[in-house]
Structures are given as C-alpha cells and as structure tokens.
C-alpha cells in the first residue's frame, strides 16, 4: 500500500521543505497540494462544507512553488496537485510551471486537474 499526504500549506503552517523531508523520512509515497488562486469578494456557490470559508483558503501557498521546494530536498517523494484549477491559468504559463516542476523533480510530478467550486 502507498500512502500520501495532502495539506493546505499556508504562511502559518509547516514549510514545504520541512514537510517534504519529514514525509520522505517516514516512508510516505507522496505530497499533494491544493490550489486556491484567489477568493472572490462575492461567490455564487456556497462553501461545500457549509458555513463561512475557512481563513486558510486565503493564505494557501502556490502549489508549484511549494512543490518545487519539496522537490529540491527529496529524492523519491512523489509530488502532485490536488487539484490545479486549470481554468484560472493562462495555458502557456501553466504548462511551463508543470514542466518545470516535473523536470526539477526528476519526473515525480502527478498533475490533478479540475475546475473547483469557488465561482
């Protein structure tokens, strides 16, 4: 069995480098990071869990920058997005970010794509 971890990394949580090292040392298969590019002033769709949007949604680190840091301090840990909000990116810029992290990690990137719920 392969077990991976996912976390909302923010400016208030553990750093990507420390987390990646700890996961690899403990035998985890991968690290998957969500993406929240922005929080609209007004939303037409409610937060799926109900209630107010948790504050960490507005503090989430960029997954590609964080995964790049994780790649730099690990050798075997799988890296991925869960999910990348594909419609909220310029396709050429996104392709370059994906290719860069995959290259720098030695091909360890798994890309999860979606549209999200926050509209």
N, C-alpha and C positions, 0 to 999 in steps of 0.2 A: 504494500500500500504506500502511496506517495501523499504526503500531507503538505499543503502550502498554507500561507497566511495572507490575510488581507487586512489593511488598516487605513484609516483616514489619517495620513501624515499631515500635520499642521506645524505652524511655527511654535506650538505649545507642546508637542509630543516628542518622543524619541527621534533622534536624527536618522535619516535614511542609511547612513554608513554604519552607525552602531546597530541598528535593527538588522541590516543585512548580514553583518558579521555574526551576530548572535544566532540568527536563523540558520546560517550555514554551519556554524559550530555544533548546533543541536540536531543536524541532520534533516532539516526541512527541505522539501523539494523546490519551493518557490516562494516568491513575494509578489503579490498582485496589488496594484494601487488603483483606486478610483479616480475619476476626474470630475471636477466641478469648475468650469471655466469662469463662471460668474453667477451671481444671484440677482435675478431681475427685481426691480423695485416693486413691480406687481406681477403676480402669477395668475394664470387662468386654471392651472391644475393644482390641487392640494398636495401637500406632503404625504406620500403614500402611507407613512406610519401614523398619520393623524397629528393634530396639534401644530405647534409652531415648528419651523425649521430649526434644527439644532445649530448652534453657533459655529461648530466646526466646519459646516458646509461652506462658510465664507472664508475659512482660513486654510483650506486644503492646498497643499503644495502641488506644483506642477508635476504630474507623474513622470514625464520623460526626463526632466532634470533630476528628480529623486532617483529614478531607476538608473540613470547614468552614474550617479554617485554610488549606488548599490553595486553596479557592475564593476566599478573601479576597485572595490575592496573584497570582492568574492571571485571564486573560480568556477564553482559548479551550481550555485543557486540559480534556479530558473527565475526569470523576471517577466512580469506581464502587467497588462492593464485590465481593469475590470470595472468599468469599461471606458474606452475612449469615445468621447462624444463627437463622432465623425462629422456631423452636420455643422458643428460650431467651429470648424477649422477651414483654413484655406487648404485645398487638397495638395498643392505642391509643398507647402511648408510642413504639413503633417507627414507626407511621405518622406521628407528629408529627416524629420525628427525620428520617425520609426526606423529608417535605415541606419541612422547614426547610432542609436542605442543598440540596435541589433548587431551592428559591426563592432562597436566598442565592447560589447559583452561576449563576443565570440559566437554569435548565433543563438543566444539564450533567451531572446525576447519572444513572448507569446502575446499576440495582439487580440484583445477583446474589443469588439466594435458594437456600438449601439447609438440610439438617439436620446436616451434619457427620458425623464418625465417632467423636467422643470421648464415649462413653457408659459 
